[in-house]
Each structure stands twice: as structure tokens, then as C-alpha cells.
Amino acid sequence: MEMNDMIERIYELADKMKQEGLTAEELEEQKELYKRYLANIRGQLKAQLDNIEVVDKSPIQLHTLN
């Protein structure tokens, strides 16, 4: 399932839950969709963090106020 389709389905289930409630199968589907969505977001964040390159390798100097 594509990310946009997944988000759309999550919203559909959230709206239905507010209006009339969800069946056991729909609750399980919602749980699985949230799990897949969060895994995708974590993967994107990890990929971004893995691509960060430190340019200035000098240590940060802390200054005290006297």
C-alpha cells in the first residue's frame, strides 16, 4: 500500500471510530496501519540522520560566565 493510500485509510478509520465505532477487524487494521506508518516515518528519519555529515570536527568549547 502506498503511503498516501495508507494515510487516507487511517483517516477514514479515525472518522468512522468517532461516528459509529469500529469492528474488531477494523481495529486490527487500524493498529497495523499505524504500525506500518510509524515504521516508515522512523525509516525516513534514520535515513536523513545517517546522511548527516559533520563538517567542523573541532570540539565545541563551553564558555563560563564570571
C-alpha positions as a Markdown table, in Angstrom:
| # | Residue | x | y | z |
|---|---|---|---|---|
| 1 | Met | 0.0 | 0.0 | 0.0 |
| 2 | Glu | 1.3 | 3.4 | -0.9 |
| 3 | Met | 1.9 | 6.0 | 1.8 |
| 4 | Asn | -0.9 | 8.4 | 0.7 |
| 5 | Asp | -3.3 | 5.5 | 0.5 |
| 6 | Met | -2.3 | 4.3 | 3.9 |
| 7 | Ile | -2.8 | 7.8 | 5.4 |
| 8 | Glu | -6.2 | 8.2 | 3.7 |
| 9 | Arg | -7.3 | 4.8 | 5.2 |
| 10 | Ile | -6.1 | 5.8 | 8.6 |
| 11 | Tyr | -8.2 | 9.0 | 8.4 |
| 12 | Glu | -11.2 | 7.0 | 7.2 |
| 13 | Leu | -11.0 | 4.6 | 10.1 |
| 14 | Ala | -10.4 | 7.5 | 12.6 |
| 15 | Asp | -13.6 | 9.3 | 11.3 |
| 16 | Lys | -15.6 | 6.1 | 11.5 |
| 17 | Met | -14.4 | 5.4 | 15.0 |
| 18 | Lys | -15.6 | 8.9 | 16.1 |
| 19 | Gln | -19.0 | 8.5 | 14.4 |
| 20 | Glu | -20.0 | 4.9 | 14.9 |
| 21 | Gly | -17.1 | 2.8 | 16.2 |
| 22 | Leu | -15.0 | 0.1 | 14.6 |
| 23 | Thr | -15.4 | -3.6 | 14.3 |
| 24 | Ala | -12.7 | -5.9 | 15.7 |
| 25 | Glu | -11.3 | -6.4 | 12.2 |
| 26 | Glu | -11.2 | -2.6 | 11.6 |
| 27 | Leu | -9.4 | -2.0 | 15.0 |
| 28 | Glu | -6.8 | -4.6 | 14.0 |
| 29 | Glu | -6.4 | -3.0 | 10.5 |
| 30 | Gln | -6.0 | 0.4 | 12.2 |
| 31 | Lys | -3.4 | -0.9 | 14.6 |
| 32 | Glu | -1.4 | -2.5 | 11.7 |
| 33 | Leu | -1.7 | 0.7 | 9.6 |
| 34 | Tyr | -0.3 | 2.8 | 12.5 |
| 35 | Lys | 2.5 | 0.3 | 13.0 |
| 36 | Arg | 3.5 | 0.4 | 9.3 |
| 37 | Tyr | 3.1 | 4.2 | 9.1 |
| 38 | Leu | 5.4 | 4.8 | 12.1 |
| 39 | Ala | 7.9 | 2.3 | 10.8 |
| 40 | Asn | 8.0 | 4.2 | 7.6 |
| 41 | Ile | 8.5 | 7.6 | 9.3 |
| 42 | Arg | 11.2 | 6.2 | 11.6 |
| 43 | Gly | 13.0 | 4.8 | 8.5 |
| 44 | Gln | 12.9 | 8.2 | 6.8 |
| 45 | Leu | 14.2 | 9.9 | 9.8 |
| 46 | Lys | 17.0 | 7.3 | 10.2 |
| 47 | Ala | 18.0 | 7.8 | 6.5 |
| 48 | Gln | 18.2 | 11.5 | 7.0 |
| 49 | Leu | 20.2 | 11.2 | 10.1 |
| 50 | Asp | 22.6 | 8.7 | 8.5 |
| 51 | Asn | 23.2 | 11.2 | 5.7 |
| 52 | Ile | 24.3 | 14.0 | 8.0 |
| 53 | Glu | 28.0 | 14.8 | 7.6 |
| 54 | Val | 29.9 | 16.6 | 10.3 |
| 55 | Val | 31.9 | 19.4 | 8.6 |
| 56 | Asp | 33.6 | 21.1 | 11.6 |
| 57 | Lys | 35.3 | 18.4 | 13.6 |
| 58 | Ser | 36.7 | 20.7 | 16.3 |
| 59 | Pro | 35.1 | 20.2 | 19.7 |
| 60 | Ile | 32.6 | 22.7 | 21.0 |
| 61 | Gln | 34.1 | 25.0 | 23.6 |
| 62 | Leu | 32.0 | 25.9 | 26.6 |
| 63 | His | 32.4 | 29.4 | 28.0 |
| 64 | Thr | 31.6 | 30.1 | 31.6 |
| 65 | Leu | 30.3 | 33.5 | 32.7 |
| 66 | Asn | 32.4 | 35.0 | 35.6 |
